[in-house]
Amino acid sequence: MVQILTIVQNTLFKLRPEQASQLGDREKYAVSAGTTFELHSYAYADINGDFNGHVRVALRNQTLNGLNTWFVYGKHITIEANGEVVYPHEDQVSNPILWINANTILK
């Protein structure tokens, strides 16, 4: 199975799923929109929950700064497996819902 990561918005690969401002220069790598990578594997959650909106990716046959495993913000990427988009799935994209639980007037 061929898995392709596509960067859809300029972003940063990160060593930890944190805000970029909390990471040192050696803990992040800038990647331009339109860049693609072949993946070995990816995960958007583990037993402890999600990765703070990030996806963990392991690059196949390639390293960046000597590393092949990075976190990338999930809304900046798509992942295809054999030509079919597998991330994000519809159930992985949440739409905000406004719940009104008291009488109110929307303006």
N, C-alpha and C positions, 0 to 999 in steps of 0.2 A: 504494500500500500504506500502510495506517495502522498505525503502530507506537505502542503505548502502554506507558509505563513506570509501574508501580505500586509505591509504597513500601509494603512489608509490615511494616516495623519502623522505629520512629523512627531516623533516621540522619543522616549529614552528607554533603553534596556537597562534594568536595574538589578543589582545583586540581592536586594531585599524589596518586598512590596510596600515601600514607604513613599512619602512625598519626596520629590527630588531635592527639595531644600534641606531635608534631613540626612542626605547622603553626601559622602565625600566625592571628589572628582573621579577617583578610581573605582567608585561603586556604580557608575552610570556610563552609558555609551549612547551617543546620539545616532538616530537612524531616521532617514528621510522617507517621506511618503512615496509610495511606489516601489520601495525595495521589497524583494521577496527572498525567502530562505526556505530551504528544504528542512523539514523537521524530523527528528528522531521520535519525539513524543511531546505531549503537552498535557497540562492539567489546569483546571480553573477552580479546583477545590481539593481539599484533602480531608482526613478524618476530623481535623480541628475546625473545618469550615472553609469559607472562601479566602482568597488571598488579597483582601482589601481592594477588590475591584480589578486585580491584576491576574494575568495568566502566566503560569510557569512554562517556559518553552526550553526544549533541549534541541539544539541545532544538530543536523546531520552533516558530518564531514566538514565542519567549519567551526572556527572559534573567533571570538571577538575579545581582544585583550587577553588571549590565552584561555578563555573560558567558553564552554558551549551551552551552559545553562543560565538562563536569565528570567527575570520577571518583566512583563510589559503590560501597560494599562490596557484592559480588555476592550475599551471603546475605540482604541486606535488601530485595531487589527481585525483581520478575518483569517480563518484557517480553512483550507480545502483538503479533502481526502479524495483522491482519484477524481478530481474535478468537481466535486460537490461540496458546497459550504457546510461545514460541520460546527463551526463556531463563528459567530454566535447563532445558536438555535433560537427559535421563537421563545421557548421557555426560559432561555438564559438572558433575555432582554426584558427588563421590567419597565412598564410604563407607570408613571406616577398616577396615583389615584387620590382624588380629593374626597374625603369622607366628611359629610356634614351631619353632625349629631345634635344640633340645636337649631332652632329657627334662626335664619339669617337672611340677609339680602346681599346678593352678589352685585358688585358695582363694576 
